[in-house]
């Protein structure tokens, strides 16, 4: 009951649905929807909103394999976690990141937040090629987390956590990962 959720959602349609779900289910006092992308900068970013598969919307350029009618390109507000949590008054216990390849941009914009939350656990989607297409080198991205003292565990289908090294993670095309400091 004392917990709080802040959800950042760049897709306006999904943000509306999320806000409605929060209201209907009686969580308005504990949950808040921030209608913006989380990135490495404050301002605006180009967001590729998938019209049919809303969950695949992304900051990365959409390839030619996607039909133009399936994508709406929007300029949406962008923020950083460091900007939103700069006062350090809010402790972050768990951070979930699923940003279709923009995870390295989010990491770049949360350096102070990581420092102020030494016990923060991160649950993250890792899709090697999406990271490469959106923001660069997946290996450097994982090394940056290691530089902050994080270790990786893949979430297995059973729900169990399997510790993995960064080089093992890079061999996987897609997985969900828990990052913890020990």
N, CA, C and O of each residue as an XYZ file, in Angstrom:
728
protein
N       0.790     -1.215      0.000
C       0.000      0.000      0.000
C       0.829      1.275      0.000
O       0.359      2.317     -0.457
N       2.054      1.207      0.505
C       2.894      2.408      0.538
C       3.707      2.563     -0.735
O       4.374      3.579     -0.929
N       3.655      1.560     -1.606
C       4.419      1.617     -2.847
C       3.832      2.594     -3.836
O       2.686      3.028     -3.714
N       4.646      2.929     -4.820
C       4.213      3.870     -5.842
C       4.792      3.448     -7.178
O       5.932      2.990     -7.246
N       4.018      3.599     -8.236
C       4.458      3.268     -9.587
C       4.373      4.516    -10.446
O       3.357      5.211    -10.459
N       5.447      4.788    -11.157
C       5.440      5.847    -12.160
C       5.722      5.165    -13.487
O       6.778      4.561    -13.670
N       4.786      5.262    -14.403
C       4.921      4.629    -15.713
C       5.156      5.701    -16.764
O       4.374      6.643    -16.895
N       6.236      5.546    -17.506
C       6.533      6.459    -18.607
C       6.068      5.787    -19.885
O       6.454      4.656    -20.181
N       5.239      6.490    -20.640
C       4.708      5.922    -21.881
C       4.678      6.986    -22.967
O       3.986      7.997    -22.848
N       5.443      6.741    -24.033
C       5.533      7.692    -25.140
C       4.373      7.583    -26.117
O       4.032      8.556    -26.790
N       3.773      6.418    -26.197
C       2.691      6.182    -27.135
C       1.397      6.761    -26.557
O       0.893      6.251    -25.556
N       0.850      7.820    -27.170
C      -0.336      8.476    -26.599
C      -1.525      7.540    -26.405
O      -2.225      7.635    -25.397
N      -1.759      6.643    -27.353
C      -2.900      5.722    -27.235
C      -2.712      4.765    -26.066
O      -3.641      4.530    -25.293
N      -1.516      4.217    -25.940
C      -1.241      3.294    -24.838
C      -1.273      4.033    -23.498
O      -1.748      3.486    -22.503
N      -0.778      5.260    -23.466
C      -0.828      6.057    -22.229
C      -2.275      6.284    -21.796
O      -2.586      6.216    -20.607
N      -3.157      6.552    -22.757
C      -4.578      6.722    -22.433
C      -5.166      5.439    -21.837
O      -5.884      5.486    -20.839
N      -4.858      4.299    -22.452
C      -5.369      3.018    -21.962
C      -4.815      2.697    -20.574
O      -5.538      2.204    -19.708
N      -3.543      2.977    -20.374
C      -2.917      2.736    -19.079
C      -3.556      3.597    -17.993
O      -3.870      3.106    -16.909
N      -3.745      4.874    -18.285
C      -4.374      5.777    -17.315
C      -5.790      5.320    -16.983
O      -6.220      5.388    -15.831
N      -6.498      4.861    -17.986
C      -7.863      4.371    -17.777
C      -7.857      3.125    -16.893
O      -8.670      3.008    -15.977
N      -6.942      2.198    -17.168
C      -6.836      0.980    -16.368
C      -6.506      1.299    -14.908
O      -7.070      0.699    -13.993
N      -5.602      2.234    -14.702
C      -5.237      2.650    -13.341
C      -6.466      3.192    -12.615
O      -6.729      2.841    -11.465
N      -7.210      4.047    -13.303
C      -8.404      4.654    -12.711
C      -9.460      3.588    -12.393
O      -9.994      3.551    -11.285
N      -9.756      2.723    -13.370
C     -10.793      1.699    -13.202
C     -10.462      0.744    -12.069
O     -11.353      0.308    -11.339
N      -9.187      0.419    -11.919
C      -8.776     -0.561    -10.918
C      -8.456      0.043     -9.553
O      -8.020     -0.665     -8.645
N      -8.671      1.345     -9.409
C      -8.533      1.981     -8.114
C      -7.105      2.244     -7.668
O      -6.834      2.314     -6.469
N      -6.186      2.390     -8.617
C      -4.784      2.629     -8.265
C      -4.333      4.064     -8.501
O      -3.134      4.342     -8.476
N      -5.258      4.968     -8.727
C      -4.889      6.354     -9.043
C      -4.070      7.006     -7.933
O      -3.273      7.901     -8.215
N      -4.239      6.594     -6.711
C      -3.477      7.170     -5.614
C      -2.035      6.668     -5.543
O      -1.197      7.278     -4.878
N      -1.747      5.567     -6.219
C      -0.416      4.962     -6.167
C       0.309      4.939     -7.498
O       1.522      4.733     -7.538
N      -0.409      5.145     -8.579
C       0.182      5.036     -9.919
C      -0.003      6.339    -10.692
O      -1.035      7.004    -10.596
N       1.009      6.672    -11.444
C       0.978      7.892    -12.232
C       1.536      7.577    -13.624
O       2.519      6.847    -13.757
N       0.906      8.126    -14.640
C       1.383      7.955    -16.010
C       2.051      9.247    -16.456
O       1.427     10.308    -16.455
N       3.306      9.157    -16.831
C       4.040     10.274    -17.426
C       4.017     10.062    -18.935
O       4.520      9.055    -19.432
N       3.449     10.986    -19.643
C       3.282     10.855    -21.092
C       4.517     11.380    -21.819
O       4.506     12.462    -22.406
N       5.572     10.586    -21.761
C       6.812     10.962    -22.445
C       7.682      9.738    -22.629
O       7.514      8.719    -21.959
N       8.617      9.865    -23.556
C       9.646      8.849    -23.727
C      10.719      9.108    -22.684
O      10.918     10.247    -22.260
N      11.405      8.066    -22.274
C      12.578      8.222    -21.433
C      13.775      7.991    -22.333
O      13.829      7.009    -23.073
N      14.733      8.902    -22.264
C      15.858      8.858    -23.189
C      17.094      9.433    -22.510
O      17.206      9.449    -21.284
N      18.014      9.904    -23.339
C      19.247     10.507    -22.839
C      19.179     12.020    -22.822
O      20.170     12.682    -22.517
N      18.009     12.581    -23.149
C      17.895     14.038    -23.183
C      16.457     14.485    -22.941
O      15.500     13.741    -23.152
N      16.349     15.712    -22.496
C      15.051     16.352    -22.316
C      14.757     17.128    -23.592
O      15.634     17.810    -24.123
N      13.555     17.030    -24.073
C      13.169     17.726    -25.296
C      12.088     16.943    -26.007
O      11.070     16.583    -25.416
N      12.321     16.683    -27.285
C      11.401     15.848    -28.059
C      12.211     14.814    -28.822
O      13.377     15.031    -29.153
N      11.574     13.692    -29.092
C      12.186     12.625    -29.883
C      11.186     12.163    -30.931
O       9.974     12.315    -30.774
N      11.718     11.604    -31.986
C      10.873     11.027    -33.038
C      10.490      9.613    -32.610
O      11.355      8.775    -32.354
N       9.187      9.362    -32.537
C       8.658      8.094    -32.056
C       7.878      7.427    -33.170
O       6.984      8.034    -33.760
N       8.214      6.183    -33.456
C       7.551      5.412    -34.512
C       6.495      4.533    -33.851
O       6.797      3.498    -33.257
N       5.259      4.976    -33.974
C       4.132      4.325    -33.321
C       3.536      3.280    -34.262
O       3.013      3.602    -35.329
N       3.629      2.031    -33.840
C       3.074      0.945    -34.645
C       1.557      0.949    -34.467
O       1.055      0.875    -33.346
N       0.846      1.034    -35.568
C      -0.608      1.167    -35.490
C      -1.305     -0.126    -35.083
O      -2.333     -0.084    -34.407
N      -0.762     -1.271    -35.484
C      -1.403     -2.541    -35.134
C      -0.785     -3.181    -33.895
O      -1.515     -3.667    -33.031
N       0.508     -3.192    -33.792
C       1.189     -3.804    -32.652
C       1.803     -2.686    -31.811
O       3.002     -2.419    -31.883
N       0.957     -2.043    -31.015
C       1.346     -0.861    -30.258
C       2.577     -1.104    -29.371
O       3.382     -0.195    -29.168
N       2.721     -2.310    -28.851
C       3.839     -2.625    -27.981
C       5.186     -2.637    -28.680
O       6.222     -2.658    -28.015
N       5.195     -2.624    -29.989
C       6.443     -2.612    -30.755
C       6.837     -1.202    -31.186
O       7.784     -1.035    -31.954
N       6.138     -0.210    -30.713
C       6.475      1.173    -31.040
C       7.869      1.474    -30.507
O       8.292      0.907    -29.500
N       8.587      2.377    -31.194
C      10.009      2.492    -30.913
C      10.601      3.837    -31.324
O      10.017      4.568    -32.124
N      11.760      4.148    -30.768
C      12.520      5.317    -31.200
C      13.359      5.012    -32.432
O      13.788      5.929    -33.133
N      13.595      3.738    -32.700
C      14.459      3.398    -33.832
C      13.708      3.542    -35.149
O      12.486      3.411    -35.210
N      14.479      3.817    -36.202
C      13.893      3.901    -37.536
C      13.300      2.545    -37.906
O      13.905      1.501    -37.658
N      12.138      2.572    -38.487
C      11.469      1.335    -38.886
C      11.989      0.924    -40.259
O      12.106      1.752    -41.163
N      12.298     -0.356    -40.402
C      12.837     -0.874    -41.654
C      11.815     -0.913    -42.767
O      10.620     -0.720    -42.544
N      12.295     -1.160    -43.948
C      11.438     -1.195    -45.138
C      10.509     -2.398    -45.132
O       9.591     -2.466    -45.948
N      10.727     -3.353    -44.226
C       9.851     -4.522    -44.141
C       8.504     -4.193    -43.506
O       7.595     -5.022    -43.523
N       8.368     -2.996    -42.950
C       7.111     -2.570    -42.339
C       6.377     -1.664    -43.316
O       6.953     -0.715    -43.847
N       5.109     -1.961    -43.549
C       4.285     -1.178    -44.461
C       4.048      0.210    -43.861
O       3.729      0.331    -42.678
N       4.204      1.244    -44.668
C       4.112      2.635    -44.186
C       2.804      2.911    -43.448
O       2.788      3.693    -42.497
N       1.707      2.282    -43.873
C       0.424      2.517    -43.213
C       0.387      1.946    -41.800
O      -0.502      2.280    -41.016
N       1.349      1.086    -41.475
C       1.382      0.468    -40.155
C       2.079      1.339    -39.119
O       2.089      1.006    -37.934
N       2.666      2.462    -39.558
C       3.455      3.293    -38.647
C       2.976      4.741    -38.701
O       2.750      5.295    -39.777
N       2.827      5.339    -37.532
C       2.584      6.775    -37.430
C       3.796      7.364    -36.725
O       4.141      6.951    -35.618
N       4.437      8.323    -37.366
C       5.617      8.946    -36.777
C       5.184     10.204    -36.033
O       4.535     11.087    -36.593
N       5.559     10.262    -34.764
C       5.171     11.373    -33.905
C       6.412     11.990    -33.257
O       7.394     11.293    -33.003
N       6.366     13.271    -32.996
C       7.350     13.902    -32.133
C       6.721     13.940    -30.750
O       5.667     14.544    -30.550
N       7.388     13.279    -29.785
C       6.832     13.184    -28.434
C       7.812     13.788    -27.433
O       9.012     13.858    -27.701
N       7.304     14.224    -26.280
C       8.201     14.740    -25.251
C       9.164     13.649    -24.783
O       8.825     12.466    -24.757
N      10.352     14.069    -24.419
C      11.370     13.155    -23.913
C      11.932     13.708    -22.615
O      12.086     14.918    -22.449
N      12.235     12.797    -21.698
C      12.832     13.190    -20.431
C      13.925     12.203    -20.068
O      14.124     11.204    -20.760
N      14.623     12.478    -18.996
C      15.600     11.539    -18.455
C      15.177     11.196    -17.034
O      14.478     11.968    -16.378
N      15.606     10.037    -16.571
C      15.312      9.690    -15.179
C      16.064     10.611    -14.229
O      15.558     10.951    -13.159
N      17.278     11.016    -14.617
C      18.024     11.954    -13.768
C      17.264     13.262    -13.588
O      17.268     13.829    -12.496
N      16.621     13.745    -14.628
C      15.835     14.980    -14.528
C      14.649     14.789    -13.589
O      14.374     15.643    -12.746
N      13.951     13.671    -13.738
C      12.738     13.454    -12.943
C      13.015     13.070    -11.502
O      12.154     13.255    -10.641
N      14.195     12.540    -11.218
C      14.508     12.118     -9.857
C      15.726     12.855     -9.303
O      16.438     12.322     -8.452
N      15.967     14.066     -9.776
C      17.164     14.823     -9.403
C      17.209     15.205     -7.932
O      18.292     15.393     -7.378
N      16.055     15.322     -7.293
C      16.065     15.730     -5.889
C      16.425     14.574     -4.957
O      16.709     14.794     -3.780
N      16.416     13.346     -5.474
C      16.805     12.197     -4.672
C      15.832     11.840     -3.568
O      16.126     10.973     -2.744
N      14.673     12.495     -3.534
C      13.706     12.258     -2.462
C      12.988     10.922     -2.618
O      12.514     10.352     -1.635
N      12.907     10.426     -3.838
C      12.205      9.174     -4.071
C      13.209      8.044     -4.281
O      14.051      8.106     -5.177
N      13.111      7.021     -3.450
C      13.939      5.841     -3.614
C      13.313      4.973     -4.700
O      12.094      4.808     -4.747
N      14.140      4.430     -5.558
C      13.660      3.521     -6.596
C      14.129      2.125     -6.223
O      15.328      1.853     -6.177
N      13.169      1.242     -5.956
C      13.497     -0.137     -5.613
C      13.628     -0.999     -6.856
O      14.571     -1.781     -6.987
N      12.670     -0.850     -7.772
C      12.651     -1.654     -8.992
C      12.406     -0.725    -10.173
O      11.520      0.129    -10.147
N      13.209     -0.917    -11.198
C      13.045     -0.167    -12.439
C      12.858     -1.177    -13.558
O      13.717     -2.032    -13.773
N      11.749     -1.088    -14.268
C      11.500     -1.972    -15.402
C      11.717     -1.165    -16.669
O      11.161     -0.080    -16.832
N      12.535     -1.710    -17.565
C      12.820     -1.020    -18.816
C      12.483     -1.954    -19.978
O      13.038     -3.047    -20.088
N      11.574     -1.516    -20.836
C      11.237     -2.234    -22.065
C      11.016     -1.162    -23.115
O       9.905     -0.656    -23.278
N      12.083     -0.818    -23.828
C      12.039      0.347    -24.712
C      12.433      0.016    -26.150
O      12.878      0.889    -26.896
N      12.268     -1.243    -26.531
C      12.467     -1.649    -27.926
C      13.793     -1.162    -28.508
O      13.831     -0.649    -29.626
N      14.866     -1.323    -27.760
C      16.195     -0.968    -28.250
C      16.746      0.351    -27.742
O      17.929      0.634    -27.931
N      15.920      1.163    -27.104
C      16.384      2.461    -26.608
C      16.942      2.380    -25.189
O      17.214      3.407    -24.568
N      17.109      1.181    -24.683
C      17.611      0.997    -23.328
C      18.947      1.709    -23.083
O      19.119      2.295    -22.014
N      19.907      1.685    -24.031
C      21.153      2.427    -23.787
C      20.945      3.935    -23.641
O      21.673      4.584    -22.891
N      19.976      4.494    -24.338
C      19.681      5.918    -24.203
C      19.141      6.209    -22.804
O      19.475      7.223    -22.192
N      18.307      5.308    -22.317
C      17.761      5.465    -20.967
C      18.888      5.400    -19.945
O      18.952      6.215    -19.025
N      19.779      4.421    -20.113
C      20.924      4.293    -19.201
C      21.756      5.571    -19.184
O      22.187      6.017    -18.121
N      21.981      6.152    -20.340
C      22.774      7.388    -20.423
C      22.125      8.513    -19.619
O      22.818      9.350    -19.041
N      20.806      8.527    -19.584
C      20.083      9.585    -18.877
C      19.745      9.257    -17.437
O      18.938      9.951    -16.820
N      20.354      8.195    -16.884
C      20.043      7.830    -15.496
C      21.296      7.587    -14.654
O      21.242      6.845    -13.673
N      22.404      8.190    -15.016
C      23.661      7.971    -14.303
C      23.581      8.395    -12.839
O      24.040      7.662    -11.963
N      23.016      9.546    -12.563
C      22.880     10.005    -11.171
C      21.868      9.154    -10.412
O      22.047      8.870     -9.228
N      20.818      8.754    -11.095
C      19.779      7.929    -10.475
C      20.367      6.599    -10.015
O      20.034      6.118     -8.932
N      21.234      6.004    -10.824
C      21.891      4.760    -10.432
C      22.737      4.989     -9.176
O      22.714      4.178     -8.250
N      23.470      6.082     -9.151
C      24.311      6.386     -7.995
C      23.528      6.601     -6.723
O      23.987      6.226     -5.644
N      22.360      7.195     -6.825
C      21.551      7.505     -5.643
C      20.696      6.329     -5.170
O      20.078      6.395     -4.107
N      20.660      5.251     -5.962
C      19.820      4.096     -5.632
C      20.651      2.814     -5.701
O      20.475      2.013     -6.619
N      21.548      2.615     -4.743
C      22.473      1.486     -4.815
C      21.806      0.111     -4.752
O      22.388     -0.873     -5.208
N      20.606      0.026     -4.200
C      19.915     -1.259     -4.101
C      18.881     -1.472     -5.209
O      18.137     -2.452     -5.188
N      18.837     -0.560     -6.165
C      17.850     -0.645     -7.241
C      18.074     -1.900     -8.087
O      19.183     -2.170     -8.547
N      17.007     -2.648     -8.277
C      17.000     -3.817     -9.153
C      16.392     -3.372    -10.475
O      15.392     -2.654    -10.497
N      16.999     -3.799    -11.571
C      16.494     -3.441    -12.894
C      16.020     -4.710    -13.595
O      16.748     -5.699    -13.664
N      14.808     -4.673    -14.107
C      14.258     -5.751    -14.917
C      14.150     -5.174    -16.314
O      13.525     -4.134    -16.522
N      14.769     -5.865    -17.281
C      14.917     -5.235    -18.596
C      14.800     -6.261    -19.719
O      15.266     -7.395    -19.611
N      14.168     -5.824    -20.790
C      14.216     -6.589    -22.026
C      15.580     -6.327    -22.668
O      16.039     -5.185    -22.707
N      16.214     -7.365    -23.163
C      17.457     -7.190    -23.911
C      17.282     -7.846    -25.271
O      17.155     -9.066    -25.373
N      17.276     -7.030    -26.304
C      17.170     -7.498    -27.681
C      18.378     -6.939    -28.431
O      18.388     -5.781    -28.849
N      19.379     -7.773    -28.590
C      20.682     -7.369    -29.122
C      20.574     -6.530    -30.398
O      21.185     -5.464    -30.476
N      19.828     -6.976    -31.381
C      19.757     -6.252    -32.660
C      18.967     -4.957    -32.541
O      19.287     -3.976    -33.214
N      17.941     -4.938    -31.697
C      17.203     -3.681    -31.510
C      18.108     -2.632    -30.876
O      18.054     -1.459    -31.244
N      18.941     -3.052    -29.921
C      19.892     -2.116    -29.308
C      20.860     -1.610    -30.362
O      21.137     -0.413    -30.433
N      21.370     -2.511    -31.175
C      22.328     -2.125    -32.220
C      21.693     -1.116    -33.196
O      22.329     -0.130    -33.567
N      20.458     -1.361    -33.604
C      19.780     -0.496    -34.575
C      19.403      0.862    -33.989
O      19.375      1.861    -34.708
N      19.115      0.906    -32.699
C      18.644      2.146    -32.087
C      19.774      3.017    -31.580
O      19.805      4.222    -31.827
N      20.703      2.397    -30.867
C      21.634      3.243    -30.139
C      23.050      2.700    -30.050
O      23.832      3.161    -29.219
N      23.392      1.740    -30.879
C      24.805      1.388    -30.931
C      25.186      0.011    -30.472
O      24.511     -0.970    -30.781
N      26.260     -0.062    -29.740
C      26.961     -1.290    -29.398
C      26.354     -1.988    -28.175
O      26.447     -1.463    -27.065
N      25.731     -3.168    -28.359
C      25.150     -3.873    -27.218
C      26.197     -4.273    -26.175
O      25.897     -4.290    -24.981
N      27.412     -4.594    -26.605
C      28.467     -4.963    -25.664
C      28.851     -3.804    -24.764
O      29.011     -3.982    -23.556
N      28.998     -2.630    -25.334
C      29.337     -1.439    -24.546
C      28.207     -1.115    -23.569
O      28.461     -0.671    -22.450
N      26.978     -1.333    -23.985
C      25.816     -1.110    -23.126
C      25.894     -1.999    -21.888
O      25.710     -1.526    -20.767
N      26.165     -3.276    -22.090
C      26.263     -4.197    -20.958
C      27.464     -3.861    -20.080
O      27.384     -3.962    -18.855
N      28.564     -3.467    -20.691
C      29.747     -3.075    -19.926
C      29.465     -1.856    -19.046
O      29.982     -1.750    -17.934
N      28.647     -0.948    -19.551
C      28.295      0.234    -18.750
C      27.563     -0.183    -17.474
O      27.822      0.376    -16.409
N      26.666     -1.144    -17.566
C      25.995     -1.642    -16.363
C      26.986     -2.327    -15.436
O      26.926     -2.153    -14.219
N      27.896     -3.104    -16.008
C      28.914     -3.762    -15.179
C      29.776     -2.724    -14.459
O      30.194     -2.941    -13.322
N      30.038     -1.605    -15.117
C      30.805     -0.533    -14.497
C      30.120      0.053    -13.277
O      30.768      0.646    -12.414
N      28.811     -0.114    -13.208
C      28.045      0.336    -12.033
C      27.881     -0.788    -11.007
O      27.188     -0.621    -10.004
N      28.516     -1.925    -11.262
C      28.455     -3.036    -10.312
C      27.318     -4.008    -10.514
O      27.072     -4.852     -9.653
N      26.618     -3.911    -11.626
C      25.499     -4.818    -11.875
C      25.970     -6.155    -12.440
O      26.947     -6.238    -13.184
N      25.235     -7.195    -12.054
C      25.407     -8.534    -12.612
C      24.083     -8.918    -13.249
O      23.026     -8.395    -12.896
N      24.167     -9.842    -14.195
C      23.007    -10.195    -15.013
C      22.481    -11.590    -14.695
O      23.251    -12.514    -14.433
N      21.160    -11.725    -14.722
C      20.498    -13.026    -14.650
C      19.382    -13.032    -15.675
O      18.581    -12.099    -15.734
N      19.328    -14.082    -16.483
C      18.250    -14.241    -17.458
C      17.043    -14.829    -16.737
O      17.184    -15.731    -15.911
N      15.865    -14.321    -17.049
C      14.633    -14.876    -16.500
C      14.247    -16.070    -17.376
O      13.932    -15.912    -18.555
N      14.276    -17.244    -16.791
C      13.961    -18.477    -17.501
C      12.441    -18.628    -17.637
O      11.696    -17.978    -16.903
N      11.966    -19.476    -18.567
C      10.515    -19.676    -18.724
C       9.818    -20.095    -17.430
O       8.640    -19.795    -17.235
N      10.537    -20.786    -16.551
C       9.959    -21.212    -15.272
C       9.838    -20.055    -14.284
O       9.148    -20.169    -13.271
N      10.513    -18.936    -14.581
C      10.552    -17.808    -13.665
C      11.830    -17.771    -12.852
O      12.115    -16.782    -12.177
N      12.602    -18.851    -12.913
C      13.879    -18.900    -12.198
C      14.867    -17.942    -12.848
O      14.761    -17.635    -14.035
N      15.829    -17.473    -12.058
C      16.875    -16.601    -12.570
C      18.135    -17.417    -12.802
O      18.569    -18.169    -11.929
N      18.719    -17.265    -13.985
C      19.966    -17.960    -14.326
C      21.056    -16.904    -14.495
O      21.019    -16.131    -15.451
N      22.033    -16.860    -13.574
C      23.127    -15.901    -13.719
C      23.881    -16.137    -15.029
O      24.168    -17.277    -15.394
N      24.199    -15.038    -15.732
C      24.950    -15.127    -16.989
C      25.987    -14.012    -17.030
O      25.812    -12.950    -16.433
N      27.056    -14.280    -17.740
C      28.062    -13.256    -17.997
C      27.622    -12.420    -19.190
O      26.775    -12.845    -19.976
N      28.191    -11.245    -19.321
C      27.817    -10.347    -20.422
C      28.046    -11.007    -21.778
O      27.221    -10.847    -22.678
N      29.144    -11.744    -21.950
C      29.400    -12.374    -23.249
C      28.364    -13.437    -23.575
O      28.037    -13.637    -24.745
N      27.834    -14.129    -22.555
C      26.751    -15.087    -22.781
C      25.479    -14.360    -23.204
O      24.759    -14.814    -24.093
N      25.218    -13.251    -22.570
C      24.033    -12.460    -22.880
C      24.077    -11.954    -24.315
O      23.053    -11.914    -24.996
N      25.253    -11.571    -24.769
C      25.404    -11.073    -26.136
C      25.147    -12.141    -27.190
O      24.869    -11.819    -28.345
N      25.237    -13.397    -26.804
C      24.955    -14.480    -27.748
C      23.459    -14.756    -27.894
O      23.034    -15.455    -28.814
N      22.673    -14.203    -26.982
C      21.225    -14.383    -27.041
C      20.602    -13.271    -27.876
O      20.954    -12.102    -27.720
N      19.690    -13.628    -28.749
C      19.046    -12.620    -29.591
C      18.084    -11.760    -28.785
O      17.992    -10.551    -28.997
N      17.364    -12.396    -27.852
C      16.329    -11.673    -27.094
C      16.084    -12.415    -25.786
O      15.988    -13.642    -25.763
N      15.983    -11.659    -24.702
C      15.652    -12.255    -23.408
C      15.248    -11.151    -22.437
O      15.424     -9.961    -22.697
N      14.703    -11.591    -21.317
C      14.408    -10.673    -20.224
C      15.461    -10.916    -19.150
O      15.797    -12.060    -18.843
N      15.974     -9.835    -18.584
C      17.121     -9.896    -17.692
C      16.827     -9.151    -16.392
O      16.148     -8.124    -16.393
N      17.342     -9.678    -15.293
C      17.323     -8.981    -14.020
C      18.750     -8.548    -13.738
O      19.677     -9.355    -13.812
N      18.929     -7.273    -13.415
C      20.232     -6.723    -13.076
C      20.227     -6.370    -11.596
O      19.356     -5.645    -11.115
N      21.225     -6.902    -10.881
C      21.324     -6.645     -9.449
C      22.784     -6.378     -9.096
O      23.703     -6.899     -9.728
N      22.967     -5.561     -8.079
C      24.296     -5.355     -7.516
C      24.462     -6.316     -6.354
O      23.516     -6.562     -5.606
N      25.642     -6.851     -6.203
C      25.865     -7.818     -5.112
C      26.852     -7.268     -4.127
O      27.173     -7.929     -3.140
